[in-house]
């Protein structure tokens, strides 16, 4: 057993999202250019594909650390999960000859059937006692998936067979290996190594990426369970384990603690970098499949598709059809939920069903206390003052009102910088971003729109080493502040670094 059923189900929800990350992209039609190059995450190609593209690997490796007693009877369980490409071909029946003819699409009673590349979910399980692995008994399990071909008749409303759908997959051969060793030192943590390797040998040469995808393990990832043991966070390891975590070699995947917060016997290693205990947002009404999806934007755009576009999307893939049906019948209150979430509200107190059940002694403050000043507002941090703060550049104090030469490009540059280099500017504010970096906000001295830009709080932002002081500014800070519009620096700080 990999973990408790509840913890495993929690982790599977995230793993399923990874499985279909980038599977089909908005606008969910196969005619869309972006859907001509699908399957970008966690693709393990057959070894022979390296001759075409050495950057696409055929092996993934996960290494992570766990604590487990020497006399423990713990068992390591690995679930390797991936998608296998399944090609769907539409054929129509030629009445005159009775032969089948391959076509791109066939419309039957208002429903369009198209040729497409689907995917089949695959899952392989490997288990071994940890004690045996630590004694050098590395486990290797071969995976053999046979080629398949099925035919489904397409029957018209009048009962006649008008066509058929042929679905086929290629044979795939893979290997899953699990090994364990004790790390040196007094703590004796366990280093687990899980490798997933594609060993498929094509029957013919590979000339395109599509050839390789037919034999690939797509969106490959693993769930690793260790009941009786405790996994260490690879993102925020304890200090004593930091060096050993840094020594772990993860190839094409990154392991994080999985399951709900507090679960320490389950890891998810995926081709998408996640944080510990990742969760699918509660506001999400369902999978949008689109890589780095933003549910509200994709929902609104999908709802704006024409009937003809939705029809094509439904014909593209069964998952696209389900998506169209779900969004077409999305209740307004579900759409409202996508508009935003207030993450600073804490969870409801156990046993409390309404505000009337909360007494003054139950909470330290209002149960839904909103910060007085949002985190992005300079007023949230009284230790900074854009109008009076300064930074030292080449031994010269630079603050609001100082004159400098713009010298962009010491760290980064863009095309606009070519027109700014060497020009004189007036410093409007010295601002700090949320990461602690300092930026000098300026307006070009010869810009006729400088006053207008300043009134809107729109400045050019440079790092301190991208400006050159023209003079020493020894004026008192009170005088500098008195000469500045108190609104503009705040507006500029809110906008962050932009040019």
N, C-alpha and C positions, 0 to 999 in steps of 0.2 A: 504493500500500500504506500503510495507516494506521500500522502499527508492526509489530514482529516478531509472528509468529503467537502465540507464547507470551505476550507481553505483552498482546496484544489479547484472548486467551482469558481471561486473569486479570481484565482490566477488565470483560469481558462478564459474568462471574459476578456482580459487584457491580451492574452495570447491569441485569441481569435481575431481581435482587431489587428494584431501584427500580421497574422496569416493573410489577411486580405488588404493590407496597407498597399495602396497603389495598384490594386487588382484591376480597377476600372475607374477612369477619371472623368470628371464632369467635362462635357455634357452627356456622358454615358452612352454615346453613340459610336459604333465602330468606324464611322466615316470621319470622326474627329481625328485630326492629325496626331494629337497626343496619345491616342489609344492605338497607334500603330507601333509604339515602342513601350510595351507594358513590362511588368515584372522586373522591378529594379532592386528590390530588397531581398537580401539573403539568398541569392541564387547560387547554387552549387552546380556548376557545369560538369559534364563528363570530362575526364582528364585530357582527352584529345582536343578539346576546344581551346586549350592554351596555345596551340599553333596559330589560331585565328586572333585571339585576344588574351595575352598573358595576364591582364588585369582582372579577369573574371576567374575566381578561384574555384577549386573543386573540393576543398576541405574547409571545415570550420572547427575551431577548437575553443573550448571553454575551460578555464582554470579558475577555481575559487577555493576559499578557505573555510574550514568548519572546525568547531571544537567538539570532541567526542571522547569519552572515557576509553581507556585502553581495553577494558573488559566489557565494553558495550557490545550488545548483540544487534546493533543498528544495521539496517539494510539500505543500501543506496539503490534508488529507483530512478531511471531516466526515461522520460517520454520525449522521443524525437518526433517532431511534427513538421510537415511541409505540404506544399501543393504539388500535384503532378499535372502537367498539361494534358488536356484531352481535346482532340480536334473533332469539331462537329462539321459534318459535310451534308448539305442538302441536295437531294436528287429528285428530279421529277420523272414521272412515268410517261413514256412516249406511247400514246394509245395505238398508233399504227403498227408499231413493232413490238411493243411490250418491253422495250429496253429501258434501262435507267440512265438518265443523263444528269451529270453533276451541274448544278447551277449555283449562282451566288445567293439567290433568294427565291422564295416561292410564297406567293400570297394566296391564302385559302380562307374563304369566308370572313374576310376582313382582318385576319391575323397573318402577320408576315413571319416567315421562318427563314433564318439566314445561316450561312456558313460562318463559323466563328471558332475561337479557341477558348474553351472553358477550362476549368481546373477541378481536380478531385482532391479532397482532403485525405492525407495519409498520416498515420500515427503508428509508431513502433515503440515497444516497451522493452527495457533492459533492466534486470535487477540482479544484485549480487550482495552478499554479506560484506560489510566494511572490513571485518577482520581478515577475510580472505584476500581482499584487494591490498590491504596493508602488508600482507605477507608476500607480495609480489605476484599474486594471481590476477593479473590484469585480464579483464573480460572483453572478448571481441565477439560481436554478433553480426552475422551476415544477414542482409535484407535482400530478398529477391521478390520483385513485383513483376508478374507476368503481363505480357501484352494482352490487350482486350479489344474486342470489336463487337458492337451491338447495333441492331437496326430497329428503328421505330417507324411504323407506317404513319403517314399523315393522311387522315381520312376526312373527306369533305362531308358537309351536312347531309348530303343525299346518300351517304354510305359508300361512295366510290373511293378507292385508294388513288390519291392524286400524286403522292410523293412519299419519300421516306427520309428519315434523319439517320445518318451513319455517325456513330461516335467511336473513336478509337484512341487507345493509349499505347505507348511503346513500353517495352520491357526496361526495367531499371534495376541496377545492382548497386547496393550501398553497404557500408560497414559502419557500425557504431561501436566504439571502444570506450571502456571506462577503466581508469587506473587511480590509485591513491597512494600517498606517501606521507610520512610524518615530516614536518619541517624541523630543521635543526634548532637548538636552543631549549631553554627551560619550559617554554609554554607548550611545545609539541602539538601545534595545530595540524590538522589534516588538509593536505592539498589534493583536491579532486581534479582530475583531468578527463574531460569528455570530448571525444572527437567524432565528427560525422563526416564521412568521406564518400564521395560519389565515385564508384568504380565501374560505371557503365561503359561498355565498349560498343561504339556504333557499328552497325553492319555495313554502313557506307561512309564515305568521307563527309566531314562537316564543312560546309561552305558558307553558311549564314548563321546569324544568331538564332533564327527561328529553328534551324536544325538542332542547335545545342539545347534550346529550351525544351524541345520534345523529350529530351533525355535528362533533364535537370531536376534537382530538388529545389523548389521555389519557396521563398519566404521561410527557409529552414530555421528552426529554433528549438530549444530544449527546455523542458521543465525537469528540475533535479530535486528529488525529495530525500530527506535524511531523518526520518522519525527517530527520536532518541538522541539526535545531535543538534548542534546550533551553528547555523551559518553566520559568518562575519560579513558585515557590509563591505563591499568593494569600493563603494563611493565614499563612505566615511568610516574607515576602519579604526579600531582602537589603536592607540599609539604604539603599543607593543607589537602589533601585527602590520604596521604600515610598510615596513621594508619587504616583508613577505608578500603583501598584496601587490606592491610595485613590481615584484619579480614574476608575478603571474603573467603568462602569455596567452592572451585572448586573441583569436584570429577570426575576424568577421562577425564576432558577437560580443556582447557585453552583459555580464551577469549582475542581476540586482535581486534583493530580497523580494519575494513574491507573497501573495496572499494579503490579508488585512494587516494593519499595523499590529505588531506584537507577534506575528507569525515568524519564526526563525528557523523552521525546518524545511523551507521551500525556496528554491531559487528559479528565476526565469532568466535564461540567457538568449538574447535576441539580436537580430541585425539592426534594430533601432535602439539607440541609447535612451534609457529610461532612468527614472529616479527609483529609490527603494519604495516598495509597496505601491506600485502604480495602480491607478484605478481609472475606469472609464467614467467620464463625467456623468453625473446623475441626470443632467439636463438633456443628454443626448437621447433622441427618440429612436435611434437605430444607426447601424453602420452606413456611412456615406462612401466608404471604400477609397475615397480620394486621399492621396498622400498629404500629410499635414493639413487635414481638413479643418474647416471652420464651419460648424453645422449650420449656423444661422444664414451665412452668406450662401452656402451651397443650396440650402433649402429654398431660399428666396429665388435664386437663379433657376433652380430646377422647376419651381412653380411657374416661372415666367416662360418656360419653353412652350412652343406652339404644339398643337395636337399632333401635327405631323412629326415633329421632332421627338415627342414622347413616344409615338408609335414606333419610330426607328429605335429608340433606346430600349423599349420593351422587347423588340426583336433581337437586340444585340445579345442579351444575356439574361438568364432567369433571375439573377440577383438584381440586375438593373430594373427588370419588370416589377419585382417586389418593392424596390425603392420607389418607383413611380407610383405604384398603388398606395404605398404608405403615405407619401407626401400629398397625394391628391385628396386623401381623407384625413389629413392631419388636423386635429381639433385646434381652434384658436388658442386655447390655454396652453397647449404644448408648444406652439410657436412663440408665445410670450415667454415661456421658460428659457428658450434659446437666446433671448435678447440680452441676458446677463445674469450673473450670479454674484451675490455678496458673500465673499469668502471669509470676511472677518466676523460673521455671526457664528457663535459657537453652537454646538449641538444642543438640542433640547434636554433639559434635566430629566433623568429617569423618573417616571411616575407623574410627570407634570403634563397635563392635557390642555391647559389654557393659562393665560396670563393671570387669571384669578387665583390659580393654585400657587402662585409664587409670592412668598412673603419677603419683607425687607431683609430678613436674616438669611435668606437663601442665597443671595447674590451679593457680590462686592459692589456692583453698580447696576445700571439699567441692563436687562437681559439682552437687549439688542443695541448696545451702545455704539454709536457711530463716531469715528475719530473727529475731533473738532476741525482738524485741518488734514486734507488728503496727503498721502505720503509724497506725492509728486510736487506739492506746493512748497516753495522755499520757506514759507511761514511755518512749515512743520518742524524745521530745525532752526532754532534761534541762535545757533552758534555760527551761522553764516549770514552775511549781508552783502548781496551783490553790489550795492551802491558804494560801500566803504571798504570791502575786502581788497587786498592787494596780493600780488605775487612778485617775487624777485626774479628778474631776468638779467643775466650777465652782471649781477651785482647792483642792478638798478631797480628801484621800487616802481612797479607798474600797477596803477589803479585807475579808476574811472577818471576821465579827463586827460590822461596821458596820451602823448602822440608817439606812434610806433610805425615802423615799416613792416609790411606783411611779407613774410618769408615762408610761404607754404611749401610743403614737399619734403620736409626732413623725415617724416614718418609715412605720410600718405599724400596723395595728390589726385586731382581730377582735372578735366579739361578747363574748367572755370579758373583753376588756380593760375593758369598761364597768363590770365589777364590781371591777376592781383599781385603777382610777385613783384616786389620792389616799390609798390605804391604806398603812399602814406595813409594812415588810418587813425581814428580817434577811439580810444578805449571807452566803452560805455558801461562795462561791468566786468567783474571777475566772479565767475560762477563755479559752483561745485555740483557734479552730478551724483546720482545715488551710489555710484561705485567708488566715490572718493576722488575722482579725477578732476583737475582744475582746467577751466577753459576761459580764454580771454575773448569777450564779446566786443566787436569793433564795428564801426561804420567807416567806409572810405571817406577821406577828408574832402575829396573833390566830387563826391556823389551828389548830384542835384536833388536826388530823392531821399537823402539821408534823414531829413527831418520827418518825412512821411514814414519811412521805415522805422525810425526810432519811436514814433508815436504808437506804432503797432507792435513794438517790442520785437522787431525782426532784425537780427544782426548776423554778421559773419562770425563764426566761432573758430578759434585756433588754439592749439596747445601752446603753452608758454614758450617752448623752443621754436615756435613758428612765427614769432614776432621779434623785432629788434627795436629796443627803446631809442628814441631820438633825443630825449632830454631826461634829466633827473627831476622827479616830482617830489618836492619836500613840503608841499602844502599839508596843513593839518587835516586829519580825516574829517573833522567837523565841517571844514570849508568845502572839502570834496563832496560830502553828502549834501550840503546846502545847494550846490550847483547842479544836482541831479534830479531828474523827474523820478519820484519814488515808485512810479508804476512801471516804467519801462524795464528796469533790470529784472523785476519779478516776472514780467511777461517773457522776457528773453530766456530766463532760467527755465521757465516751464517748457519752452519749446525744445530744449535740449540742443545737442550739437547737430547743426544742419547747415548746409551751404547750398 
